[in-house]
Amino acid sequence: MTEDLSTTKFSVNETRFNAKYVHGDVTGFIEMDFYGGGGNQIVSNSEHPRLRHAFIKYKNITVGQTWTTFMNTSALAEGADFGGPLVASAFIRQGQIRYTNGGLQLALENPNSDKGDGSQDSVPDVIAKYTFSGDWGNVSVAGVARQLNTVGGDTESAFGFGVAGRIKTFGKDDFRFQAHSGNTGRYVGVVAARDLVGEKAEDTTSFMVAYRHFWSEDMRSTIYYGSTDADLADTKRNHVAVNLFKDYTKQLSFGVEVGNFEMDEVSKSSDYFQLSAKYVL
């Protein structure tokens, strides 16, 4: 049975502050937003700050918290809704040690047996990615290998794979895509799929496509679609949307987006209309 609900929200949680320090071969970066929770809509709507990034980079080595090496950040669709079609996108920030050499990246990253026994996680996640790039854009291929610990005390080996990229098309237009398969679990879909279902690693298939068109130098639209299917849990999530952004100055832009979320396993569908304003210092 589909539930009919109607909600209006005003939020500034996406507001971010960051600081970057560069000295020779050393770069330090920290960034926070206000998705940390703790607020209420009765009195002040206050929210706790939340750490997004905090890392140090020295030559080819990055240490700290930032985007997982498994994801291609250039393949994220531009959306007014936070992050676009996250039901099908690789999207994690976590602690890691990363080595970069040209298009090759190798990393040891924070393990977490989602829906399992995380207290027994002793083996870091191992990730490898190679990015092919040129004037035409870029395409990356990535793999992740993990040891998951079940609540029952067993271990499950988990392997996930992905390909993602952004391709230039006509003028400033571009096509963005992501496709992932295997035991990607928490790495893809923002809990659209979990690492473990009972004592077994979840098998997931996800894909996202997005096309961005520039109507003029200061006006653009993106249409996107994302879908994730989780095998053992028998869940499916979909997100489709189209938007319009206009830059009024180099720093200030306004946008509007209409879209739809679907959660097939609970027969829930949600349409939305969203306005956004962004100012970048």
C-alpha positions, 0 to 999 in steps of 0.5 A: 500500500502506498502512503500519501504524505506531503512535507515542506522543509527549509534547511541550511544543513549543506552549509560548509566551511573549509580550510586548506594549507599548502607548503611545498609538497605538503597539503592539509585540508579540513571541511565541515558541514551541519549534518551532525544532527541534534537540532529541533524545529520547535525553537532554534533548528540548531544542528551540530557540525559534522566533519567531512574531510580532514587529511594531510597529503605529502607528495604521493601519500594521503593520510586522513579522512576523505572520499573513498578511493573506490569512488570517482567524484567527477562522476557524481551528478549535479543536483539540488537534492543533496548529492543527486542520485545517491541510491546508486552512487559510490559515496563514502568519506572515511579514514584511509592511507592512499598512494597515488602514481599517475592514474593508479591509486591504491589504498587501505581504508577503514573497515566496517562490517555493516549489519555484522559484528564491527567490533571484530573488524581487524583487516582494512578494506583494500581498494585499487583504482585506475583512471584513464583521462584526457581532453575527452574526460575520464573513466575509472575502474575500481575494485574493493576487497573486504573481510566482513565479520558476521554476528554469528562469528564467521567471516565472509570475503567480499569483493566489489567492482565499479566503472565510472566517469564523465565524458565531454559531449557537445560544447560544455555538455557532459555525460556522467555514469556509474555502474557497480556490481558484487559485494559493494554493500555500504560503498554504494547507495547510502544504505540502499544495500547493506554489507551483510544480510544474515550471515551472507555478503549482499550482492548488489547491482547499481547504475547511474546515468546523468546528462548535463546541458548548458543552455547558456554560459550561466544556465544549465540543466541535469537530468539523471536516473539511478537504480540499485538492486540488492539480491538477498534483501530483495530491495530496489531503490530508484531516483529520477530527477531534472533540474535547472541552475542559473549563475547570477554572479561567479559566486551566487547561483539559484536552482530548482529540481523536480524528482521522484524516489521509489522504494519498491520493497515497501511500495513507497514512492515520493515526488519532490520539488526543491529550490536551492541557493548557493554562495561560494566564497 
